[in-house]
């Protein structure tokens, strides 16, 4: 009798543990889906402000890399950026329309690429510049430049190897 009772206890405990695991997985799965929208949902939450006197573009930031397109070492804390629509060496004044902070960055790399570019990002700031602007993720920023010419899509395609 004792063996039967412990066997029933074991099956009950096993079922309870399985149910708890399934419930935990469902909770974590739902949380992960809610927080992991990424670039697929960027336009659902990130909107233009309409407060820019210059051009308002979608920007992101990055913090990894070894060498930039200009050949210099990547500085994650620098005031640099990657762009495909401005020539290398161009200085841009970037303003966060949400808080008024501004920074001048130098284009020293090409990008963004992949999903970020496909979703509309046209400027990839170094993490330091993004931090000084108060960015917490991808957002629209105001960009002005003095003498730089914004390249057309055909010129951009011809300029990138």
C-alpha positions as CSV (number, residue, x, y, z in Angstrom):
1,X,0.0,0.0,0.0
2,X,2.8,2.4,0.8
3,X,4.3,2.0,-2.7
4,X,0.9,2.8,-4.4
5,X,0.5,5.9,-2.3
6,X,4.0,7.2,-3.1
7,X,3.4,6.4,-6.8
8,X,0.2,8.4,-6.8
9,X,2.0,11.3,-5.0
10,X,4.7,11.2,-7.6
11,X,2.3,11.4,-10.5
12,X,0.4,14.3,-8.8
13,X,3.7,16.1,-8.1
14,X,4.8,15.5,-11.7
15,X,1.6,16.9,-13.1
16,X,1.8,19.9,-10.8
17,X,5.4,20.6,-11.8
18,X,4.5,20.2,-15.5
19,X,1.5,22.6,-15.1
20,X,3.7,25.1,-13.3
21,X,6.4,24.9,-16.0
22,X,3.8,25.5,-18.8
23,X,2.3,28.5,-16.9
24,X,5.8,30.0,-16.3
25,X,6.7,29.5,-20.0
26,X,3.4,31.1,-21.1
27,X,4.0,34.1,-18.8
28,X,7.6,34.6,-20.0
29,X,6.6,34.0,-23.6
30,X,4.0,36.7,-23.4
31,X,6.4,39.1,-21.7
32,X,9.1,38.4,-24.3
33,X,6.7,39.1,-27.2
34,X,5.5,42.3,-25.6
35,X,9.1,43.6,-25.1
36,X,10.7,42.2,-28.2
37,X,8.9,44.1,-31.0
38,X,12.2,45.6,-32.2
39,X,12.4,47.1,-35.6
40,X,9.2,45.4,-36.7
41,X,7.1,47.7,-34.5
42,X,9.3,50.9,-34.6
43,X,6.7,52.9,-36.5
44,X,3.9,51.9,-34.2
45,X,5.7,53.7,-31.3
46,X,8.1,56.1,-32.8
47,X,6.5,59.1,-34.6
48,X,7.7,62.3,-36.3
49,X,7.4,65.4,-34.0
50,X,7.0,68.0,-36.7
51,X,9.1,70.4,-34.6
52,X,12.2,70.4,-36.8
53,X,13.3,73.4,-38.8
54,X,15.7,71.2,-40.8
55,X,15.2,67.6,-41.9
56,X,13.6,65.1,-39.5
57,X,15.0,61.6,-39.8
58,X,14.8,58.3,-38.0
59,X,18.0,57.6,-36.2
60,X,19.4,54.7,-34.2
61,X,22.7,54.2,-32.4
62,X,25.4,51.5,-32.2
63,X,28.3,50.7,-29.8
64,X,30.3,48.0,-31.5
65,X,32.8,48.1,-34.4
66,X,36.5,48.0,-35.1
67,X,37.2,50.2,-38.0
68,X,35.0,52.8,-39.7
69,X,34.8,53.6,-43.4
70,X,37.3,56.3,-43.0
71,X,39.8,53.8,-41.6
72,X,39.9,55.2,-38.1
73,X,39.2,53.1,-35.0
74,X,35.5,53.2,-33.9
75,X,35.0,55.2,-30.7
76,X,31.7,54.2,-29.1
77,X,31.8,57.3,-26.9
78,X,32.6,59.8,-29.6
79,X,30.5,62.3,-31.5
80,X,30.5,60.4,-34.7
81,X,27.8,58.8,-36.9
82,X,27.3,56.4,-39.8
83,X,25.2,57.5,-42.7
84,X,24.7,56.5,-46.3
85,X,23.2,59.8,-47.5
86,X,25.9,62.3,-46.5
87,X,29.5,62.2,-47.6
88,X,32.2,61.0,-45.2
89,X,33.6,63.9,-43.2
90,X,30.3,65.9,-43.2
91,X,29.5,67.6,-39.9
92,X,25.8,67.5,-38.9
93,X,24.0,69.3,-36.1
94,X,21.6,66.8,-34.6
95,X,18.9,68.0,-32.2
96,X,16.6,65.8,-30.1
97,X,13.1,67.5,-30.5
98,X,11.8,65.9,-27.3
99,X,14.3,67.6,-25.0
100,X,16.1,70.2,-27.1
101,X,19.6,68.7,-26.6
102,X,21.9,69.0,-29.5
103,X,25.3,67.6,-30.6
104,X,27.5,68.1,-33.7
105,X,28.6,64.7,-35.2
106,X,31.0,63.9,-37.9
107,X,30.1,61.2,-40.5
108,X,32.9,58.7,-40.4
109,X,31.2,55.5,-41.3
110,X,28.5,54.0,-43.7
111,X,25.3,52.6,-42.4
112,X,22.7,51.8,-41.1
113,X,22.2,48.5,-42.9
114,X,19.8,45.6,-42.7
115,X,16.5,45.8,-40.9
116,X,17.2,49.3,-39.5
117,X,17.7,50.8,-43.0
118,X,14.7,48.8,-44.4
119,X,12.5,50.3,-41.6
120,X,13.7,53.9,-42.4
121,X,16.7,54.6,-40.2
122,X,19.0,56.9,-42.0
123,X,21.5,57.9,-39.3
124,X,23.4,55.6,-36.9
125,X,24.9,57.6,-34.0
126,X,27.8,56.4,-31.9
127,X,26.5,55.5,-28.4
128,X,28.2,58.5,-26.8
129,X,26.4,61.0,-29.1
130,X,23.1,59.2,-28.6
131,X,23.6,59.4,-24.8
132,X,24.4,63.1,-25.0
133,X,21.2,63.6,-27.0
134,X,19.2,61.7,-24.4
135,X,18.1,58.9,-26.8
136,X,16.9,55.6,-25.3
137,X,16.2,53.9,-28.6
138,X,15.5,54.6,-32.2
139,X,13.7,58.0,-32.6
140,X,13.3,60.9,-35.0
141,X,15.9,63.6,-34.7
142,X,16.3,67.0,-36.4
143,X,19.3,67.2,-38.6
144,X,20.8,70.3,-40.2
145,X,24.1,70.8,-42.1
146,X,25.8,73.8,-43.6
147,X,27.3,72.8,-46.9
148,X,26.6,69.1,-47.2
149,X,24.5,67.8,-50.1
150,X,22.0,65.0,-49.3
151,X,22.6,62.3,-51.9
152,X,19.8,60.8,-53.9
153,X,19.1,57.1,-53.8
154,X,20.9,56.6,-57.2
155,X,24.0,58.5,-55.9
156,X,23.9,56.5,-52.7
157,X,23.8,53.2,-54.5
158,X,26.7,54.3,-56.7
159,X,28.8,55.5,-53.8
160,X,28.6,52.3,-51.7
161,X,30.7,49.4,-52.8
